[in-house]
Amino acid sequence: MKAKSEYRDRERTQVAVLDELVNNLEDGMTVFELRAAVSVEIDELEDALATLKDDGLIDVDRTGGRAVIKPDDRVVPDVSEDEEAGEESLGEWIRERLPF
């Protein structure tokens, strides 16, 4: 799942971070997990996280002795929005084109 379309007109790293966080919505991600998933230099990641935090698009939970980053609720698309957008999965695409 990707972040809502209205949040995709940001820098490439910021969009990649939001997408990864939306994909890991339940557990959130640490800075190290984000760095591995987004594959950018730590300075670039820190800049992106600072900007997203300033804009209120991410939340940082510091419980349990570690910082876990999660996307703000407004960044996460509703399931119905994805369906309305006409996005079909690979399986749906194959089913429509191959006779079973």
Secondary structure, DSSP 8 states (H G I E B T S, - for coil): ----GGG-SS-HHHHHHHHHHHHTTTT-B-HHHHHHHHT--HHHHHHHHHHHHHTT-EEEE-GGGS-EEEE-GGGS--HHHHHHTT---HHHHHHHHS--
